[in-house]
Amino acid sequence: MRARRVEARGGVMSAVLAVLLAAGCGGRQEEAAPATATLQVLATTGMVADAARVIGGDAVQVHALMGPGVDPHLYKASERDVRALSDADLVLYNGLHLEGKMAELFERLARQRHVVPLAAAIPDSLLRHPAAFEGHPDPHVWFDVAMWAHAVERARDALIESRPDQREAFTARAAAYLDTLHALDAWTRAEMAGIPERQRVLVTAHDAFGYFGRAYGVEVVGLQGISTVSEFGLADVRRLVDLIVSRGVKAVFVESSVPRRSIEAVVEGCRGRGHAVNIGGTLYSDALGADGTAEGTYVGMVRANVRTIVQALR
């Protein structure tokens, strides 16, 4: 019954989008926005929106669909979201099935709007393809800062395609931002190297930190799979408890966009085995922090995560 309701709702959203697009021009809008107009950019996640704001500056107005604490794996577009999508000059999203429940909307919207999946710019050879994700690549590409730079470059190009008159300004801002990301990548690498190797075990609610672990030398273990659509069960809790007890892991982490109950069940299981493990803090996984805070930016989010991990594990 629940599956039928979800399917029906998706059909309603598609129908609303079709009506809205039909009210516009008949074909895809290829022409750039007028040079005097502020470019209206709609982004799905905070990470995508932040890149667009940094590169676009005053020439763009960016709206993010998914705010702090929102899980993009489970996000379903509302009628208001569909209207915002249809009104945007440029739509930017992560891709790689991160926004899985919105895939059909993006496909339909791309027929008449400029719609760009940023992660498509990342070479396939750099992507992780975990067996548990049924052949799809891991979409959490922003956790490897050097990889995320490819997505930032695609955001720059998409903005230039929409506003060619701003090419010089967009290119300059993007170059400065890419320098910042290069420094952030080096800083993250140095900070994580300060944790004794045997203690570099990152236990989280879901398997979002695979790219982070691969880039910065950390073993990552998640209770749930790559997508939070999958539910965890008693066997998953037992598996994680066994690992924590056997390895003497002293801290596990909750995530801002995933309910705490999953990791709390693991902590209780460890206590039942006579092993005290602490919750080392909250990590930002699929969403940035609150607007107006350092963690509300991509660079601030990465720094906050690294500091939390280092403090708990070192």
N, C-alpha and C positions, 0 to 999 in steps of 0.2 A: 504493500500500500504506500509506504514511504517513498519507494523508488518511483512509483507512478506519479506521486505528487511532485517530486523533484523534476521528473521528465516533463510534466505538464507545465511547471513554472518556467522551465527553460524554453518551452515552445512559446509561451506568452511573451517572454523577453525578446525572442527572435521576431515574433510578429510585430511587437512595438517598434523594434529597430527597422523592420522592413517598411512600416508605415512612415516613420520619420524620414528615412532615406528617400522614399518615393516622393515625399513632399519637396525634396530638394531637386538638384539637377539630375538629369538622366544618366550621365556617365560619371566615371571617377574624376575627381577634381585634381587635375595635374598642375594647374597654375599655382604659383607661389602666392602667399598672402600679400596684400598691398603693402608697399614699403612704409606707409605712414601708420599702419595698424599694428597694435600689439599682438604678437602671435599667441594664439590660445592653444596651450599644450595640455593634454590630459595624460597623466602617467598612472600606472597601476600602483606600484609599490613606492615606498619612501625612498629607496635607494635609486630607483629610476628617476623619480621626481627631483631628487637632490642634484643629480648630474645635469638635468635640464636647466635647473635654476642657476647653477654655478656657471655653466657655459652661456646660457641665454642672457643673463643679466636683465637690464631694464627693457630689452626688446621682447621679452616673453612674459606671459602670465601662466604659471604652472599650477594645475590642480591635481592632487593625488587622490585616487579613489580609496586607497587603503591606508588608514592612519595607524598610530601607535597601537601595538598589541593585536593587530588584525592578522589572521592567518590566511595567506593568499591561496593555500591549497583548498581551503573550504569556502572561499569567498564567492558569493553569488551576486550578480549585478541586479540592482533594483531598477525600477522604472526611471527614477531620477538619474541613476548612473547611465542608463541607455541614452537618455536625452543629452547628458553631458558629453558622452562619446560622440554622438551624432553632430554636436555643435562645435567640436574641437577642430582646429586647423591641422593639428598633428597629434597622433596617439602613439605613445611610447609604452612598451611593456617588456617584461623580462623575457618571456618565452620559455621554451624547453619544458612546456607543460606545467610551469609553476602555477599559472593562473588557469588551472585545468578546466574549471567550470565555466570559463569565459571564452574558450577556444572558438566556439561557433560564432559568437558575437564578433570577434576580431576578423574571422574569415569573411563574414558578410559585410562588415564595415569597410574592409580593405577594397571593396569594389568601388567605393565612392570617396574614401578619405585616405589621407596619407597615414598608414599604420605600419609601425616599425618594431619588430622584436629585437631588442638590443643584443641578447645573447647569441643570436644567429651569426654575429660577427666573430665569435670566438672559434678558432680552428677546431675541428672535430677531434684532432689528435690530442688536444688539451683536456677534453671532456672526460669525466668519469662515467662509466657505463656499468653500474652495479647490477648484478643478476636479479636482485630483488625488485628492481624498477622495471622489469619486463621489457628490456631492450631499449628503454628511453634513457637519455643522459640525465645525470644529476643536475637539477636546475639551479642549485645554490651557488652560482658562480662568483658572487660578490665576496665570498670568504677567502678567495685567493686574490689579493689586491692587484697583483700583476696581471691576472686574467681579467679582472674587472676593467682594467684600462682599455681592453679591446671594446667593451661595451660603451665606455665613455667616448671613445673615438667614433663609434657608430652614432651615438647621440649627437655629437658635433656635426657629423655629415648630414643627419636627418634635419637638424635645425638649418643648416646651410641650404639644403634642398628646398626648404619651406620659405626661407628668407635670404636669397642670394645677395641682397644688398648689405647684409650683415656679416658676410663671409670673413672679413678681416677681424672684426670684433670677436666673433665666435671662435675663430682659429686661435687668436691670442689668449682668450680665457681658457680654452681647452688645453693649450700648451702649458699654461701655468698650473692648471689643475692636474695634469698628467705628471708634472714635476713633483707636485705635492704627493701624489699617489706613489711615485717611485720612492720618495723619502719614507712614506708610511710603510711600504713593503719592507724596506731595510730595517726600520725601527722594530717592526713586528718580529722579524726574523731574529734580531739581537735579543729582544726581550724573552722570547720563547726559549732561546738557547740557554738562558740563565736558569731554567728549571732542570734539575738533574734528570738525565735521560730516563731512568727507571720510573720517575714520577710523572712523566708526560703521558698521562692517561686521562682523556677528556670524556667524561660520562655525562650525556645530555638526554633530554626527553625524546628527541627524534634525530635521525641521522642527517642533520643539516650541515655538519661541520667537516664533511669529508674533504673538501678542497682545502680548508684551513689546515687539517691534519697533514695532508700530503705536502703542502707548501712549506709548513713551518715545523715539520718533524714531530708531530703529536699523534698518538694512537687515539682514534675517536671511536666511541661505542655509544650507540643510541638505543633507547628502549623501543621506540617505534621505528618504522622504516623511513625512507626519504620523504614520503608524503604522510602528513598527519591524517589523511583519509583512512589509512589503515589503523585499526584498533590494536592496542596491546593487550595481551592476556597473561594469565598466571604463569605460563611457561616462559614468557618473555621476562617477567619479573625475576623468576628463579634463575634464569640464565645470567642476568645482569648481577644479581646478588652473588652468585657463585664466582663470577669474575672479580667483583670488588673485594670479596673476602679473601680469595686466593692470592690476589695481587697486592693486597694491603692498601687499596686506594683510600685516600683520606677525605676526598671531597667530590661531590657530584653537583650538577648545575641545573637549575630550572631555566626556562626560556620565557621571554616576555609575551610570546604569542601562543604558548601552549599551557594548558591548565597545570597547576602545580601537583595535582593529585598523582600524576604518573610517577614523578620522581619521589614524592613522599612515600609511595608504596614501596619503592626500592629501599629507601632509608629505613623504613620499618622492618623490611625483610632482613636487612643487614643486622639491625639490633637484635632480632630474633636469633641470629647466628652468633651473637656475642661480639660483633664488630661495629664499633661506633664510626659512622661516616657522617660528615657534615654537609649541609647544603652550602656550597662555596659562594653562591651569589646567583644573580639573574643575568643571563646572557641575552643579547639582542640577536635573534636568529632570522626570522622572516619579516621583521618590521623594525624600523628605527625607533628611537625614543620620542619623547614628547616634543612638539614644535617649540622652538625658542630655547631649547637646551642644546648643550654640546652633542649629546647622544641623538639629537634630532637631525644630525647631518651624518653622511656616510663616514667621513674621516673620524668624527667624534664617536660614532658607534663602534668602529673598529678599535679605537684606542680604549674605550670603556671595556669592551670584551677582553682585550689582551690584559689590561690591568687586573680585572677580576680573576681571570684564569691564573695569572702569575702569582697573585697574592694568595690564592687558595692552594695552589699546588707546590709552590716553592717554599 
